[in-house]
Amino acid sequence: MENETTFFGAYAQMWSGIFDYSGVSNRKQYWYPFILHVVVALLAAGLLFCSLLVEKGGLFFSLAAFVLIGYLTLSILPWIALTIRRLRDSGRSGWWTLLALVLGVGMIALLILCTSASTIYHIGNGDFNPVNNEIECVYGPPEMFDPAQNELEEVYGPPEMLDPSAAPEEEPDEDFNANENLPEPIYGPPEMMEQE
């Protein structure tokens, strides 16, 4: 079972996968950093607004806002890689990331695509994508399951044993008497079963 994704774990994975365009990222790994970046962007906008309103100390607000804006600018590269991984996890091509170039509507459409559920299921060391029907053979190579190549073993015996017409007729036992060979009582001796 995979480890549960934490908020800071997802953020660390975003930065560690800055050049990973071939993996996958689930919804938590995508949306936790997204929430953090929205908060940082709102904080930067608030600091810029405060720098315009405050005459004294406006320089401090401006510098703090530009530091946050610089951070957001630096996070563009890992954000692109994270978005590509998220799209791949939802069964889409990473090229859908180019929607972000369409101002306004493209970014909204891209975020909607990133809300899709995962289509990649992690089985053992391999990934199963039902969209592409790609799965590692967990029970063996496919040729093992081809009935033309692999005849079933006779699990009940050779075929002549299962053919009733091939079985020799048994002669009845002359010493057998159905009245004499009664089954033994299973609940106790007969006297216990007699009604009073």
VOBA-1610 file (N, C-alpha, C; in pm, whole numbers, padded with zeros to 5 digits, always signed):
BEGIN
Met+00084-00119+00000Met+00000+00000+00000Met+00088+00124+00000Glu+00046+00225-00077Glu+00126+00345-00089Glu+00111+00432+00035Asn+00214+00511+00060Asn+00208+00602+00173Asn+00108+00713+00143Glu+00041+00759+00246Glu-00056+00868+00232Glu+00019+00997+00201Thr-00031+01074+00106Thr+00032+01199+00067Thr-00001+01307+00169Thr+00101+01372+00222Thr+00081+01483+00316Thr+00099+01615+00242Phe+00058+01722+00306Phe+00067+01855+00244Phe+00211+01890+00211Phe+00300+01879+00311Phe+00439+01916+00289Phe+00513+01812+00205Gly+00468+01686+00214Gly+00526+01583+00128Gly+00497+01610-00018Ala+00374+01652-00049Ala+00339+01685-00187Ala+00417+01805-00236Tyr+00438+01903-00147Tyr+00516+02021-00186Tyr+00662+01983-00214Ala+00719+01897-00130Ala+00857+01852-00152Ala+00868+01772-00281Gln+00766+01690-00312Gln+00768+01613-00436Gln+00761+01702-00558Met+00690+01814-00546Met+00683+01906-00659Met+00823+01957-00694Trp+00901+01996-00593Trp+01034+02050-00618Trp+01134+01940-00654Ser+01118+01821-00597Ser+01212+01713-00631Ser+01189+01660-00772Gly+01069+01674-00825Gly+01038+01627-00960Gly+01040+01739-01061Ile+01130+01837-01044Ile+01132+01955-01130Ile+01154+01920-01277Phe+01229+01810-01304Phe+01255+01771-01443Phe+01195+01633-01475Asp+01100+01588-01394Asp+01037+01459-01416Asp+00909+01480-01496Tyr+00917+01451-01626Tyr+00801+01467-01713Tyr+00739+01334-01752Ser+00791+01224-01698Ser+00741+01093-01740Ser+00664+01020-01630Gly+00667+01069-01509Gly+00597+01002-01399Gly+00450+01041-01393Val+00389+01012-01280Val+00249+01048-01256Val+00238+01111-01117Ser+00138+01196-01102Ser+00108+01260-00973Ser-00042+01251-00950Asn-00080+01207-00832Asn-00223+01197-00803Asn-00281+01334-00768Arg-00409+01337-00738Arg-00475+01466-00713Arg-00419+01539-00593Lys-00391+01465-00484Lys-00337+01532-00365Lys-00200+01591-00395Gln-00117+01519-00469Gln+00016+01569-00501Gln+00009+01694-00589Tyr-00101+01714-00658Tyr-00117+01832-00742Tyr-00183+01947-00666Trp-00291+01917-00598Trp-00371+02026-00540Trp-00315+02082-00411Tyr-00239+02007-00334Tyr-00177+02063-00214Tyr-00080+02176-00249Pro+00014+02156-00344Pro+00098+02270-00383Pro+00019+02383-00447Phe-00088+02348-00518Phe-00171+02452-00581Phe-00230+02544-00475Ile-00282+02486-00367Ile-00339+02566-00259Ile-00233+02659-00200Leu-00113+02605-00177Leu-00005+02686-00122Leu+00030+02802-00215His+00034+02777-00344His+00068+02884-00439His-00042+02989-00449Val-00166+02948-00437Val-00275+03046-00436Val-00262+03137-00314Val-00230+03077-00197Val-00213+03157-00076Val-00096+03255-00091Val+00016+03207-00148Val+00133+03295-00168Val+00099+03407-00266Ala+00025+03376-00373Ala-00013+03479-00470Ala-00104+03583-00407Leu-00201+03539-00326Leu-00289+03633-00258Leu-00212+03719-00158Leu-00117+03659-00090Leu-00035+03734+00005Leu+00050+03840-00067Ala+00107+03801-00182Ala+00186+03896-00260Ala+00099+04012-00309Ala-00021+03982-00354Ala-00112+04088-00400Ala-00152+04178-00284Gly-00177+04119-00167Gly-00211+04199-00050Gly-00097+04291-00007Leu+00026+04239-00013Leu+00142+04322+00024Leu+00162+04436-00075Leu+00142+04409-00202Leu+00152+04518-00301Leu+00045+04624-00278Phe-00074+04579-00246Phe-00182+04673-00219Phe-00150+04757-00094Cys-00094+04693+00010Cys-00056+04765+00132Cys+00054+04866+00105Ser+00146+04832+00015Ser+00256+04924-00016Ser+00205+05052-00083Leu+00092+05041-00153Leu+00034+05160-00216Leu-00041+05245-00115Leu-00098+05183-00012Leu-00178+05256+00086Leu-00094+05321+00196Val+00016+05256+00233Val+00096+05303+00346Val+00209+05390+00293Glu+00218+05511+00347Glu+00326+05600+00304Glu+00457+05561+00369Lys+00456+05545+00501Lys+00576+05501+00571Lys+00573+05349+00580Gly+00680+05287+00548Gly+00686+05141+00551Gly+00639+05077+00422Gly+00605+05157+00324Gly+00561+05102+00195Gly+00671+05025+00126Leu+00796+05066+00151Leu+00910+04997+00090Leu+00920+04853+00141Phe+00893+04833+00270Phe+00897+04698+00327Phe+00793+04608+00261Phe+00670+04659+00245Phe+00565+04581+00181Phe+00600+04549+00037Ser+00659+04648-00033Ser+00697+04627-00173Ser+00804+04519-00186Leu+00906+04524-00099Leu+01013+04424-00105Leu+00959+04285-00075Ala+00874+04275+00028Ala+00816+04145+00062Ala+00731+04091-00053Ala+00657+04178-00118Ala+00574+04135-00232Ala+00661+04087-00347Phe+00771+04158-00376Phe+00858+04118-00486Phe+00932+03987-00456Val+00961+03961-00328Val+01022+03832-00291Val+00923+03719-00321Leu+00796+03739-00284Leu+00696+03636-00310Leu+00671+03618-00460Ile+00672+03727-00533Ile+00655+03719-00678Ile+00774+03645-00741Gly+00894+03671-00689Gly+01012+03598-00737Gly+01000+03448-00711Tyr+00950+03413-00593Tyr+00930+03271-00561Tyr+00831+03209-00660Leu+00720+03278-00686Leu+00620+03225-00779Leu+00679+03208-00919Thr+00767+03301-00959Thr+00830+03291-01090Thr+00923+03169-01096Leu+00999+03146-00988Leu+01089+03030-00985Leu+01013+02898-00985Ser+00894+02897-00934Ser+00818+02772-00924Ser+00747+02736-01054Ile+00765+02812-01159Ile+00697+02782-01286Ile+00745+02648-01343Leu+00878+02623-01342Leu+00931+02498-01399Leu+00880+02373-01325Pro+00890+02367-01192Pro+00835+02247-01128Pro+00683+02238-01143Trp+00618+02352-01156Trp+00473+02351-01173Trp+00434+02291-01307Ile+00509+02321-01413Ile+00481+02262-01544Ile+00500+02112-01539Ala+00610+02066-01478Ala+00635+01922-01467Ala+00525+01854-01386Leu+00481+01918-01278Leu+00376+01861-01194Leu+00244+01850-01272Thr+00213+01951-01351Thr+00090+01950-01430Thr+00093+01839-01535Ile+00209+01821-01599Ile+00222+01714-01698Ile+00203+01578-01631Arg+00264+01559-01514Arg+00248+01432-01443Arg+00103+01410-01402Arg+00035+01517-01361Arg-00106+01505-01321Arg-00194+01468-01440Leu-00167+01529-01555Leu-00245+01496-01674Leu-00221+01351-01716Arg-00098+01305-01706Arg-00067+01166-01740Arg-00139+01070-01645Asp-00147+01107-01518Asp-00215+01023-01421Asp-00365+01015-01450Ser-00421+01119-01509Ser-00563+01118-01542Ser-00590+01058-01680Gly-00486+01003-01743Gly-00505+00935-01871Gly-00496+01026-01992Arg-00442+01145-01976Arg-00431+01240-02087Arg-00284+01264-02121Ser-00264+01324-02237Ser-00130+01360-02280Ser-00083+01484-02205Gly+00047+01492-02182Gly+00104+01611-02118Gly+00096+01736-02204Trp+00071+01716-02333Trp+00060+01832-02423Trp-00059+01921-02391Trp-00153+01869-02314Trp-00268+01952-02272Trp-00223+02069-02186Thr-00100+02064-02135Thr-00047+02175-02055Thr-00040+02303-02136Leu-00031+02291-02268Leu-00024+02410-02355Leu-00152+02493-02349Leu-00258+02438-02292Leu-00381+02518-02273Leu-00354+02641-02187Ala-00253+02633-02101Ala-00223+02746-02014Ala-00180+02868-02092Leu-00136+02850-02217Leu-00094+02963-02300Leu-00213+03047-02346Val-00331+02987-02345Val-00452+03062-02380Val-00496+03133-02253Leu-00480+03263-02249Leu-00506+03339-02127Leu-00650+03324-02080Gly-00666+03310-01953Gly-00799+03304-01892Gly-00865+03168-01909Val-00930+03148-02022Val-01009+03028-02047Val-00921+02903-02049Gly-00802+02912-02107Gly-00713+02797-02115Gly-00671+02747-01979Met-00638+02839-01889Met-00596+02800-01754Met-00711+02736-01678Ile-00831+02789-01693Ile-00948+02730-01626Ile-00974+02589-01679Ala-00965+02573-01813Ala-00985+02441-01873Ala-00879+02342-01825Leu-00755+02389-01812Leu-00646+02302-01765Leu-00671+02258-01621Leu-00717+02350-01536Leu-00745+02314-01397Leu-00860+02214-01388Ile-00959+02227-01477Ile-01070+02131-01478Ile-01019+01993-01517Leu-00928+01987-01616Leu-00871+01859-01655Leu-00793+01794-01541Cys-00729+01878-01460Cys-00648+01826-01350Cys-00731+01776-01232Thr-00861+01801-01235Thr-00948+01749-01128Thr-00991+01606-01154Ser-00962+01554-01273Ser-01005+01418-01308Ser-00941+01314-01217Ala-01012+01207-01199Ala-00961+01098-01115Ala-00846+01026-01183Ser-00767+00957-01104Ser-00655+00881-01157Ser-00705+00764-01241Thr-00637+00740-01353Thr-00667+00622-01433Thr-00551+00524-01427Ile-00448+00557-01353Ile-00332+00469-01339Ile-00340+00408-01200Tyr-00342+00278-01195Tyr-00348+00208-01069Tyr-00215+00139-01046His-00160+00155-00929His-00028+00102-00899His-00045-00039-00844Ile+00005-00137-00920Ile-00005-00278-00883Ile+00137-00330-00867Gly+00175-00357-00745Gly+00311-00406-00723Gly+00412-00303-00766Asn+00503-00343-00852Asn+00604-00251-00904Asn+00564-00192-01038Gly+00448-00232-01091Gly+00407-00184-01222Gly+00286-00094-01213Asp+00254-00027-01324Asp+00139+00061-01332Asp+00042+00004-01434Phe-00086+00007-01402Phe-00189-00039-01493Phe-00270+00080-01539Asn-00276+00102-01668Asn-00352+00211-01725Asn-00464+00151-01808Pro-00589+00150-01758Pro-00697+00088-01834Pro-00727+00159-01965Val-00685+00287-01978Val-00707+00358-02104Val-00624+00294-02215Asn-00501+00261-02185Asn-00412+00200-02285Asn-00405+00049-02275Asn-00474-00008-02174Asn-00469-00151-02147Asn-00325-00200-02134Glu-00246-00129-02058Glu-00109-00170-02036Glu-00097-00222-01894Ile-00052-00344-01882Ile-00031-00402-01750Ile+00084-00500-01759Glu+00162-00502-01655Glu+00265-00604-01649Glu+00198-00736-01616Cys+00250-00844-01671Cys+00194-00975-01644Cys+00229-01017-01503Val+00133-01011-01415Val+00161-01040-01275Val+00157-01189-01247Tyr+00094-01269-01334Tyr+00086-01412-01312Tyr+00177-01491-01407Gly+00235-01427-01502Gly+00322-01495-01597Gly+00301-01438-01736Pro+00383-01481-01832Pro+00369-01428-01968Pro+00238-01474-02032Pro+00184-01397-02126Pro+00053-01431-02186Pro+00051-01569-02251Glu+00166-01616-02305Glu+00164-01747-02371Glu+00133-01860-02275Met+00151-01836-02144Met+00117-01941-02047Met-00034-01965-02041Phe-00113-01867-02084Phe-00257-01877-02074Phe-00323-01912-02207Asp-00242-01943-02310Asp-00296-01981-02440Asp-00331-02130-02436Pro-00460-02166-02445Pro-00496-02308-02434Pro-00442-02391-02549Ala-00416-02329-02665Ala-00361-02405-02777Ala-00219-02451-02747Gln-00147-02373-02669Gln-00008-02407-02640Gln+00005-02486-02509Asn-00090-02470-02421Asn-00080-02533-02290Asn-00205-02616-02263Glu-00193-02747-02287Glu-00305-02834-02257Glu-00313-02856-02107Leu-00434-02863-02061Leu-00454-02883-01918Leu-00410-03023-01877Glu-00353-03032-01760Glu-00319-03163-01706Glu-00447-03234-01666Glu-00442-03366-01674Glu-00558-03445-01635Glu-00563-03448-01483Val-00647-03361-01427Val-00649-03349-01282Val-00729-03460-01214Tyr-00819-03526-01287Tyr-00901-03631-01228Tyr-00858-03770-01274Gly-00761-03778-01357Gly-00713-03906-01407Gly-00713-03907-01559Pro-00665-04016-01618Pro-00661-04023-01764Pro-00803-04024-01822Pro-00820-03980-01948Pro-00955-03969-02006Pro-01032-04100-02004Glu-00962-04218-02017Glu-01037-04344-02017Glu-01105-04371-01884Met-01053-04312-01776Met-01118-04330-01646Met-01248-04250-01638Leu-01257-04142-01714Leu-01374-04056-01706Leu-01482-04095-01806Asp-01450-04186-01900Asp-01546-04229-02001Asp-01625-04348-01946Pro-01755-04333-01919Pro-01830-04444-01859Pro-01840-04565-01952Ser-01837-04543-02083Ser-01848-04657-02174Ser-01720-04740-02175Ala-01606-04679-02140Ala-01480-04753-02141Ala-01456-04827-02010Ala-01535-04796-01907Ala-01515-04861-01777Ala-01569-05004-01782Pro-01495-05098-01725Pro-01547-05237-01724Pro-01665-05248-01628Glu-01758-05334-01666Glu-01875-05355-01581Glu-01837-05440-01461Glu-01878-05396-01347Glu-01847-05472-01225Glu-01962-05568-01196Glu-01925-05687-01159Glu-02027-05785-01123Glu-02069-05760-00979Pro-02197-05773-00950Pro-02241-05750-00812Pro-02182-05854-00716Asp-02156-05812-00597Asp-02099-05899-00495Asp-02209-05991-00443Glu-02184-06119-00455Glu-02289-06215-00414Glu-02304-06220-00261Asp-02200-06183-00190Asp-02205-06190-00044Asp-02273-06069+00020Phe-02309-05973-00061Phe-02367-05850-00006Phe-02515-05868+00019Asn-02558-05836+00139Asn-02700-05841+00173Asn-02735-05705+00233Ala-02826-05638+00171Ala-02860-05502+00214Ala-02920-05500+00354Asn-02993-05606+00391Asn-03054-05609+00523Asn-02952-05635+00632Glu-02849-05710+00601Glu-02748-05742+00700Glu-02645-05631+00718Asn-02627-05555+00615Asn-02521-05453+00617Asn-02580-05314+00639Leu-02645-05299+00748Leu-02703-05168+00781Leu-02594-05077+00837Pro-02605-04951+00816Pro-02505-04860+00874Pro-02518-04857+01025Glu-02406-04833+01088Glu-02407-04826+01234Glu-02481-04700+01277Pro-02553-04706+01389Pro-02622-04585+01435Pro-02521-04476+01468Ile-02553-04356+01426Ile-02458-04247+01446Ile-02489-04166+01570Tyr-02603-04188+01632Tyr-02639-04107+01749Tyr-02628-04187+01879Gly-02596-04312+01872Gly-02586-04393+01992Gly-02647-04531+01968Pro-02643-04617+02068Pro-02699-04752+02051Pro-02851-04744+02033Pro-02909-04849+01972Pro-03053-04845+01942Pro-03140-04828+02065Glu-03097-04884+02177Glu-03182-04873+02297Glu-03197-04729+02342Met-03099-04646+02309Met-03112-04504+02347Met-03214-04433+02261Met-03238-04486+02142Met-03327-04419+02049Met-03473-04464+02066Glu-03492-04570+02145Glu-03628-04620+02163Glu-03708-04518+02246Gln-03833-04507+02206Gln-03920-04414+02277Gln-03978-04483+02399Glu-03993-04413+02505Glu-04048-04469+02628Glu-04199-04466+02623
//
